[in-house]
Amino acid sequence: MRKFKQITTGLWEKHKEVLLWAIGGGINTVLTYGLYLLLDLVLSYRIAFTASYVIGIIFAYFFNALVVFKSGLSLKKFLQFPLVYLVQYLLSIGLLEVLVQGLNINPTIAPIFVLIIVTPVTYLLSRWILKGKSTPSGEN
């Protein structure tokens, strides 16, 4: 049991930033979906989705800036941060098109590959905007 604790502690310390980012993403997913469901009770689904999506971006900015990357808050970073989601969407839709139309991958399966490719890009873009560094180790 002691060895297990040492291993898990070592892994946590080595990959803390990435793990916190993933935890924040999970919290954000649950939060925005729950908010969508609540808003959907009183608003159209389009407005409910848009509002919960925007609130999710705002939550992600604060969580990533304060908890994950500890970069502090700034108006400039706050205004730049939604670019992460624009790039994520454009890259995702482009990859999906290539996989489905170009490589004939089933549209039900293709998003899994998109997710695998886009997730690290999203992390690195978030880190770059909030911390100004492109590598997880903190080296430029």
Stockholm file with secondary structure:
# STOCKHOLM 1.0

chainA/1-140         MRKFKQITTGLWEKHKEVLLWAIGGGINTVLTYGLYLLLDLVLSYRIAFTASYVIGIIFAYFFNALVVFKSGLSLKKFLQFPLVYLVQYLLSIGLLEVLVQGLNINPTIAPIFVLIIVTPVTYLLSRWILKGKSTPSGEN
#=GR chainA/1-140 SS CHHHHHHHHHHHHHHHHHHHHHHHHHHHHHHHHHHHHHHHTTSCHHHHHHHHHHHHHHHHHHHIIIIISCCCCCHHHHHHTHHHHHHHHHHHHHHHHIIIIISCCCTTTHHHHHHHHHHHHHHHHHHHHHHSCSSTTSCC
#=GC SS_cons         CHHHHHHHHHHHHHHHHHHHHHHHHHHHHHHHHHHHHHHHTTSCHHHHHHHHHHHHHHHHHHHIIIIISCCCCCHHHHHHTHHHHHHHHHHHHHHHHIIIIISCCCTTTHHHHHHHHHHHHHHHHHHHHHHSCSSTTSCC
//
